[in-house]
């Protein structure tokens, strides 16, 4: 049976040899993957920051396109896109880099089944709560929260729902990483898993939010006989409604 970890390490080592032959090494189909794995090994934090920032921004764009959520100019590149990129690059990636490094260090050299199970438990009971709390706080700020009370209310309302999602997906992702991936590839892999799940949740949330806006506008116009342009639904109210759902 092929050792996947060893195979990935061998692929990374071939980057240097490929680059010595000029551009031909990167004309191969796996050239970009080799380059990425090499950068991930030699410049881990920078590579993780670029990866997380790109995926976070892309997640927002894809969710907006799917839900038909545009800004006032009719563009899917809303003000949230650069904010999500900043969050992914400057907050999510460094935090994940540190927490996963500590998790790996705590269980370094321990390969028994009990040790792997303990690592999964620590990840779900310590690492995930920290990451999810920071995520909810940042999303509250991006959505318009400006006071500690507003941010705390958002974290409190959304903590258990997002933890339930983590408890369903995190063990499977960590089991896969333990078996098939070298340590430096864990964080980008977790980012990719979060990207897929987050894009789906974000898209569904946007559709619910837009439906709620339409219903609320109809209610207000019917009650107060307002024109369609006289009603606005604030970003923080939308965020609180979304999390509470």
N, C-alpha and C positions, 0 to 999 in steps of 0.2 A: 504493500500500500504506500502511495506517495505521501511524503511528509509535506503538507502544504506550507507550513512555516518555512521550512528549508528551501522550498521551491521559490517562495517570494524573496528570500534573502539572496538566492542566486540570481534572480532577475534584477534585483537592485544593483548587484556587483557588475552586471554587464553594461550598465550605463556608461561607465568610464571608458570601457573598450569601444562601445558604440560611438561615443563622441569623438574618439580619436580618428575615426574614418569620415569626419565631416558630417554633412547633412544626411548621408545615406543611412546612418544608424537610426535616425528619427523618421525616415520615410516608411519604416516598417509599421505595421498596425499597432504594435504594442510599445512604440517608442515613447509616446506621451505618458503612458502608464508607468514606464520605467523612470522617466524623468520625475514624475510626481512622487513615486516611491523613494527615489533618491533624495529629493528635497525634503520629504517627510522624515527621512532618517537623519539628514544632516542639518536641517533647519526646521525642527519640529513645530515650534510655537508659531513661527511666521507662516508656515504652510497651513497649519490648522486655522489660523486667523483668517487667511485668505479663503480657505475652503468654507468655513462657517459663515463668513460675511456674504460670500457669493450665494450659498444655498439659502440663507435667510432672506435675502433680497429676491431671489428667484421664486421662493415659496410664496411670497406676498404677491408677486406678479401673476403667477399661475393661478392662485386662488382668486384673484380679482378678475382675471379673464373668464374663469369657469363660472363665477357668480355674476358676471356682468357688472361689477362694481367699478365705476369710473369717477374721476374727479370732475370738477366743474367745467374743465376744458375738454372733457370726453376722453381723457387719457387713462390707460390702466397703470401708468407709472405715477402712482399717487405719492403724496408726501410721506407715507409710511414706508415706502421702499428704501430710501436712503437711511431712514431711522432703523429699519430692521437690519440693514447691512452693518451699520455701526454697532448695533447690539450684538450681532453674530460675531463680528471681528474683535471687538474690544471688551466684551463682557462674557459671552457664552464660551468662546474658544479658550481664553486664558483660564476661566474657571474650570472648564472640563479638563484642560491640560493638567492643572494642578491636582484636582480631585482624583482623576484616574491614575496619575503618577503615584499619589499617596496610596491608593488602593492596590496598585501593582507592587509597590514597595513593601506594603504590609504582608503580602502573600507571596513574596519572591521565593522561589525554590520549593514552594509547597504545592505538590501536584496531585495529592491524594483526592479522592472523591469528597471527603469531608471538608478539605480545605477549599475546594472549588465551590461547594455548597455554602460554606461560610462567607466566601467572597461575594457570592450572589446576594446573600442576606445583608451583608454590610452595604453593598451597592444600593439595594432597595430601601434600606432603613436609615441610611446616613447620606450617601451621595445624592440619590434622587430627590429627597426632600429639600436639600440645599439648592440644587439646580432648579427645581420647580418653583421654589419660593422666590429666587432671584428672577426667574423668567416672568412670573406673574407680576412682580413689582415693576419690572421694566416695561411690560406690556401696559400696565396701568399708566405709567408716565407717558408712553408713546400715545396712548388713547386720550390723554388730556388731564390725568390726575396730577395735582400740584401740591397737595397737603399730605402729611403723614397719615392722617385719618383716612383719606381716600385710598391711599396705597394699601394700608393695612386692611381695609374693608375688602378690597379686591383680592388680596392674597388669602384672606380668611374664606371668602366665598368660593374661590376657585381651587383651593388647595386639595381637598379630597377628590373632586372629580378628575383632576389631572394626575393625582397619585394613583388612582384606579387604573388609568390608562398605562402609566409607567409600570405598575405591578403586573400588568398583562403582557407587556412587550419587552421590558428590560431583561427579565430572566432568559428569554429566548435569545436576545441579542448578545448577552454576556456569555451564554453557553457556546454560541457560534464563535465568538471572539476567542474564548479560551481554547477551543479546539483547532481553529483554522488560521488565526491571525497572529502575526508578531506584535509585541506590545506597542510599538510606535504607530501601528495602524488602527488601534482600537478607537481612538477619539474620532477620526474621520469616518470610520464605519458607523459609530453611534450617531454622528451628525447626519449621515445618509439615511439611517433608519428614522431619525427624528424628522428629517425633511419630508419623507413620504407620508408619515402619519400626520405631521403638522400641516402639510398642504391640504390633506383631506379635511381635517378638522377646521382649518382656517376657511376653506371654501364653504363648508356647511354653515359655519358661523356667519359668514358674510351674507349668505342667502337668507338665513333667519333674520339677521339684522335688517336687511333691506325690506323683507316682508313686514317686519315690525314697524319700520318707518312709514311704509305705505298705509298700514292699518291705522297708525297713530295720526297721520295727516288727515285721513278720511274722517276719523272721529272728531278731531279738532275743527275741521272745516264744517262738519255737520252741526256741531254744537255751537260754535261761535260765528258761523257763516263767514269764514275767512277765505281769502283767495289762496291758491296753491303756493304762492311765493311768500306768504306771511308767516309761515311756520318753519321753525328749524329745530332739529333734534341734536342736542349737544353731544360731543364725542365721549365725554365721561359717562353720561347717562346711557349711551349705547354700550359702552364697555361694561358697565355694571349689569345691564340687562343681559348681555351676552354671557358673562360669567355665571350669573344666577340661573341661567337656563340649564 
